């Protein structure tokens, strides 16, 4: 019984392309999952009163030269929007941070604690789906690396290729669901979250874009893996037909 095999070099090139996309997707997903820049924006907060030597546009000034005197009549010059300042913030799956006025550094809070109670279940589902997404991506990358280094027979490589294709497709579906659930939870938190957190303006950050780039790479890896599987099957069928034709000609078997 003669084993049918595809060229090892061509098989390795197709497997390495799928592995590269899967590994890139894994790196993107871990980076996005551990960061807090899924959404960025500003919060409009009231300016604090100027104290001591503090001056500038980040605090409310008085007309009195002696601001500490209780007998002095003090007037606040700022009116309307001048009494407020935009404080930058960024939020991710795990926590939300905002800058501290007149000081360096940031103040961070757990994003789970900011989420409305009715939506925390969806957020936890999103977190679990993201973790499963990363685990399946890692599993798919390991299977693809094994396939690249496993040269015994094409049949064994084809079996590994089948498992890696299934795992990668499942990872892509989980990643898409996880990202969409987090988007829904964040929008609900913007509308129903605590008053001292609700943003004035916001937009999606680089981590959010990186998460969807990870999903795109994952699906590209899945398509590449499925294409490799299909091409290998077609090569098997073609070689089998050529072998049967050569045997008929050699032994002159009737059709």
Wavefront OBJ file of the C-alpha trace (Angstrom):
o trace
v 0.000 0.000 0.000
v 1.642 3.224 -1.173
v 1.079 6.304 1.019
v -0.126 9.339 -0.860
v 1.692 12.526 0.192
v 1.833 16.135 -0.852
v 5.161 17.985 -1.258
v 6.572 18.676 2.171
v 7.843 22.155 1.292
v 4.482 23.337 -0.036
v 2.696 21.837 2.970
v 5.098 23.596 5.365
v 4.610 26.985 3.657
v 0.835 26.823 3.940
v 1.020 25.659 7.554
v 3.484 28.429 8.462
v 1.177 31.087 6.981
v -1.742 29.852 9.112
v 0.479 29.612 12.197
v 1.784 33.171 11.738
v -1.749 34.567 11.538
v -2.878 32.531 14.550
v 0.148 33.593 16.634
v -0.397 37.244 15.693
v -4.045 36.941 16.710
v -2.998 35.436 20.060
v -0.557 38.282 20.792
v -3.158 40.914 19.864
v -5.855 39.313 22.021
v -3.651 38.995 25.130
v -2.454 42.606 24.761
v -5.996 43.935 24.358
v -7.413 41.804 27.179
v -4.817 43.010 29.693
v -5.005 46.719 28.760
v -7.472 49.432 29.775
v -7.743 51.422 26.551
v -10.821 49.811 25.008
v -12.619 53.137 25.337
v -11.214 56.645 25.843
v -12.848 60.013 26.415
v -13.357 62.946 28.740
v -15.489 63.713 31.786
v -16.705 67.239 32.539
v -16.018 67.967 36.226
v -16.214 71.147 38.308
v -12.951 72.987 38.876
v -11.570 73.002 42.426
v -10.955 76.333 44.188
v -7.478 77.782 43.830
v -5.539 77.364 47.080
v -2.124 78.651 48.051
v 0.075 79.344 45.044
v -2.047 77.327 42.599
v -3.004 79.345 39.546
v -4.013 78.766 35.974
v -7.016 77.403 34.141
v -7.413 74.272 36.285
v -8.913 75.949 39.352
v -11.446 78.676 40.194
v -9.868 82.060 41.030
v -11.167 84.783 43.367
v -11.047 88.546 42.963
v -9.758 89.060 46.524
v -5.972 89.160 47.041
v -6.483 87.583 50.436
v -8.447 84.441 49.632
v -8.030 83.060 53.139
v -9.703 86.044 54.848
v -13.230 85.249 55.979
v -14.130 88.980 56.067
v -13.244 89.569 52.419
v -15.989 89.488 49.832
v -14.964 87.006 47.176
v -16.327 86.782 43.654
v -15.933 83.904 41.259
v -15.146 85.099 37.753
v -15.787 81.804 35.995
v -19.307 81.282 34.651
v -20.964 78.637 32.506
v -18.558 76.140 30.954
v -15.577 78.044 32.411
v -16.423 76.507 35.778
v -15.784 73.011 34.416
v -12.759 71.180 33.115
v -12.455 68.104 30.904
v -10.787 65.197 32.672
v -9.456 62.421 30.423
v -10.268 58.800 31.181
v -9.752 55.371 29.662
v -11.524 52.113 30.434
v -11.027 48.442 29.691
v -12.539 45.130 30.709
v -10.958 45.142 34.181
v -10.662 48.770 35.320
v -11.259 52.413 34.426
v -8.698 55.173 35.073
v -8.936 58.976 34.938
v -6.352 61.696 35.379
v -6.038 63.686 38.597
v -6.384 67.473 38.231
v -3.297 69.502 39.231
v -1.425 66.298 40.053
v 0.488 63.617 38.214
v -0.826 60.099 37.913
v -4.240 58.511 37.566
v -7.047 57.280 39.787
v -8.334 53.835 38.828
v -11.520 51.978 39.700
v -12.765 48.498 38.901
v -14.906 48.618 35.776
v -17.004 45.738 37.111
v -18.045 47.894 40.076
v -19.096 50.703 37.706
v -21.289 48.445 35.576
v -25.033 48.465 36.379
v -26.056 45.415 38.405
v -28.389 44.243 35.642
v -25.482 44.106 33.142
v -22.764 42.543 35.288
v -23.795 39.055 34.225
v -23.246 40.001 30.581
v -19.846 41.493 31.468
v -18.793 38.296 33.225
v -19.938 36.278 30.196
v -17.807 38.576 28.044
v -14.786 37.984 30.295
v -15.272 34.188 30.213
v -15.684 34.281 26.423
v -12.492 36.342 26.075
v -10.574 33.832 28.218
v -11.904 30.898 26.172
v -11.034 32.813 23.012
v -7.413 33.122 24.156
v -7.264 29.454 25.240
v -8.619 28.252 21.870
v -6.225 30.536 19.999
v -3.330 29.073 21.979
v -4.559 25.529 21.287
v -4.886 26.254 17.576
v -1.400 27.779 17.429
v 0.086 24.720 19.187
v -1.656 22.351 16.754
v -0.419 24.370 13.779
v 3.147 24.367 15.111
v 2.971 20.587 15.587
v 1.711 20.227 12.021
v 4.611 22.328 10.724
v 7.187 20.099 12.457
v 5.446 16.756 11.863
v 6.631 15.189 8.626
v 5.823 11.488 8.960
v 2.867 11.250 6.568
v 0.509 13.711 4.950
v -2.466 11.817 6.418
v -1.344 12.555 9.979
v -0.780 16.204 9.082
v -4.263 16.308 7.562
v -5.808 15.076 10.834
v -4.001 17.765 12.824
v -5.040 20.313 10.216
v -8.696 19.347 10.695
v -8.557 19.833 14.489
v -6.737 23.163 14.195
v -9.305 24.433 11.678
v -12.216 23.551 13.976
v -10.519 25.097 17.030
v -9.655 28.319 15.170
v -13.178 28.754 13.815
v -14.644 28.258 17.307
v -12.143 30.781 18.691
v -13.204 33.354 16.100
v -16.885 32.934 16.948
v -16.199 33.280 20.691
v -14.037 36.352 20.122
v -16.725 38.058 18.057
v -19.400 37.373 20.696
v -17.112 38.552 23.535
v -16.251 41.838 21.821
v -19.882 42.572 20.998
v -21.013 41.819 24.568
v -18.408 44.186 26.010
v -19.491 46.911 23.571
v -23.084 46.538 24.752
v -22.092 46.583 28.437
v -19.958 49.710 28.034
v -22.732 51.603 26.253
v -25.176 50.645 29.014
v -22.658 51.791 31.643
v -22.322 55.146 29.878
v -26.095 55.647 30.130
v -26.809 54.056 33.527
v -23.463 54.075 35.341
v -22.506 56.218 38.370
v -22.900 59.984 38.019
v -19.282 60.567 39.016
v -18.044 58.394 36.124
v -20.324 59.007 33.132
v -18.257 60.431 30.270
v -19.069 63.654 28.440
v -17.440 62.453 25.208
v -15.958 59.048 24.420
v -14.755 56.856 21.590
v -13.185 53.430 21.148
v -9.457 53.197 21.884
v -6.514 51.291 20.466
v -7.162 48.188 22.589
v -10.647 47.853 21.113
v -9.197 48.133 17.598
v -6.504 45.599 18.539
v -9.162 43.153 19.787
v -10.998 43.286 16.457
v -7.674 43.034 14.595
v -7.088 39.846 16.585
v -10.484 38.552 15.445
v -9.624 39.402 11.813
v -6.292 37.549 12.047
v -8.046 34.592 13.679
v -10.578 34.296 10.871
v -7.818 34.714 8.271
v -5.932 31.855 9.953
v -9.109 29.743 9.915
v -9.684 30.437 6.211
v -6.045 29.629 5.431
v -6.265 26.366 7.385
v -9.515 25.313 5.698
v -8.069 26.248 2.296
v -5.006 24.128 3.046
v -7.234 21.193 4.023
v -9.301 21.521 0.830
v -6.237 21.832 -1.378
v -4.641 18.777 0.225
v -7.788 16.688 -0.347
v -7.917 17.766 -3.998
v -4.251 16.851 -4.426
v -4.946 13.427 -2.947
v -7.819 12.851 -5.374
v -5.737 14.021 -8.321
v -2.808 11.761 -7.426
v -5.138 8.827 -6.883
v -6.721 9.330 -10.321
v -3.274 9.557 -11.917
v -2.166 6.375 -10.110
v -5.290 4.456 -11.180
v -4.867 5.620 -14.778
v -1.213 4.558 -14.881
v -2.104 1.115 -13.456
v -4.815 0.613 -16.081
v -2.408 1.495 -18.845
v 0.361 -0.724 -17.423
v -1.745 -3.836 -16.889
v -4.360 -3.033 -19.568
v -7.304 -3.462 -17.212
v -10.695 -2.866 -18.842
v -12.720 0.132 -17.625
l 1 2 3 4 5 6 7 8 9 10 11 12 13 14 15 16 17 18 19 20 21 22 23 24 25 26 27 28 29 30 31 32 33 34 35 36 37 38 39 40 41 42 43 44 45 46 47 48 49 50 51 52 53 54 55 56 57 58 59 60 61 62 63 64 65 66 67 68 69 70 71 72 73 74 75 76 77 78 79 80 81 82 83 84 85 86 87 88 89 90 91 92 93 94 95 96 97 98 99 100 101 102 103 104 105 106 107 108 109 110 111 112 113 114 115 116 117 118 119 120 121 122 123 124 125 126 127 128 129 130 131 132 133 134 135 136 137 138 139 140 141 142 143 144 145 146 147 148 149 150 151 152 153 154 155 156 157 158 159 160 161 162 163 164 165 166 167 168 169 170 171 172 173 174 175 176 177 178 179 180 181 182 183 184 185 186 187 188 189 190 191 192 193 194 195 196 197 198 199 200 201 202 203 204 205 206 207 208 209 210 211 212 213 214 215 216 217 218 219 220 221 222 223 224 225 226 227 228 229 230 231 232 233 234 235 236 237 238 239 240 241 242 243 244 245 246 247 248 249 250 251 252 253 254 255
